Amino acid sequence: MKPNMGSADRIVRVLLAVVFSILYFTGTVTGTLGVVLLVLGGVFLLTSVVSFCPLYAPFGISTCPVKKA
């Protein structure tokens, strides 16, 4: 897997994962929506750790900075 996520994208995803987790564990968001947000937060956290988003690949999107030769 070639990384396709830049630093800003990774930071935003980690922050969203933290917010979703806080909303779920404080009981602000419950039920099905809470579980969906918790799973989405887990996916965001996982993709930011590995620097690869599978949804970016088919569309050719990359937020990684271009390396200078």
MITOR-931714 format. One line per field, with one value per residue (C-alpha): residue in three letters; x, y, z; residue number from 1. Coordinates in Angstrom, 1 decimal, padded with zeros to 4 digits, m for minus. Layout:
// MITOR-931714
r = c(ALA:...);
xx = c(X:...);
yy = c(Y:...);
zz = c(Z:...);
k = c(NUM:...);
// end
This chain:
// MITOR-931714
r = c(MET:LYS:PRO:ASN:MET:GLY:SER:ALA:ASP:ARG:ILE:VAL:ARG:VAL:LEU:LEU:ALA:VAL:VAL:PHE:SER:ILE:LEU:TYR:PHE:THR:GLY:THR:VAL:THR:GLY:THR:LEU:GLY:VAL:VAL:LEU:LEU:VAL:LEU:GLY:GLY:VAL:PHE:LEU:LEU:THR:SER:VAL:VAL:SER:PHE:CYS:PRO:LEU:TYR:ALA:PRO:PHE:GLY:ILE:SER:THR:CYS:PRO:VAL:LYS:LYS:ALA);
xx = c(000.0:001.4:000.5:m002.0:m002.8:m000.9:m000.3:m003.3:m005.6:m004.3:m004.7:m008.2:m009.2:m007.6:m009.5:m012.8:m012.2:m011.6:m014.7:m016.8:m015.5:m016.2:m019.7:m020.4:m018.8:m020.3:m023.8:m024.4:m025.0:m026.6:m028.3:m027.6:m026.1:m023.7:m022.5:m022.1:m020.1:m017.9:m017.2:m016.5:m014.1:m012.3:m012.0:m010.7:m008.1:m007.0:m006.6:m004.7:m002.3:m001.5:m001.6:m003.8:m007.4:m008.9:m011.6:m008.9:m007.3:m010.0:m010.4:m006.7:m006.8:m003.6:m003.1:000.6:003.1:005.0:008.5:011.2:013.7);
yy = c(000.0:003.3:006.1:008.5:010.7:013.8:015.1:017.4:014.7:012.3:014.9:015.7:012.1:011.5:014.5:013.3:009.8:011.3:013.5:010.6:008.5:011.2:011.7:008.0:007.3:010.3:009.2:012.3:010.1:006.7:003.9:003.0:006.4:006.1:002.7:004.0:007.0:004.7:002.4:005.3:006.8:003.4:003.4:007.0:006.1:003.0:004.8:007.6:005.2:003.4:006.6:004.9:005.5:002.8:005.2:007.6:004.9:004.3:008.0:008.7:011.1:011.7:014.3:013.3:016.0:015.6:014.4:016.4:014.4);
zz = c(000.0:m001.1:001.4:000.0:003.1:004.1:007.7:007.7:006.6:009.2:012.0:011.0:011.0:014.5:015.9:014.4:015.9:019.3:019.0:017.9:020.8:023.4:022.1:022.3:025.7:027.4:026.2:024.1:021.1:021.7:019.9:016.3:015.4:018.3:017.2:013.6:014.8:017.0:014.1:011.7:014.3:014.4:010.7:010.7:013.4:011.5:008.2:009.7:011.4:008.2:006.0:003.4:002.6:000.4:m000.9:m002.2:m004.4:m007.0:m007.5:m007.7:m004.8:m002.8:m000.1:000.4:m000.4:m003.7:m003.1:m004.9:m006.8);
k = c(1:2:3:4:5:6:7:8:9:10:11:12:13:14:15:16:17:18:19:20:21:22:23:24:25:26:27:28:29:30:31:32:33:34:35:36:37:38:39:40:41:42:43:44:45:46:47:48:49:50:51:52:53:54:55:56:57:58:59:60:61:62:63:64:65:66:67:68:69);
// end
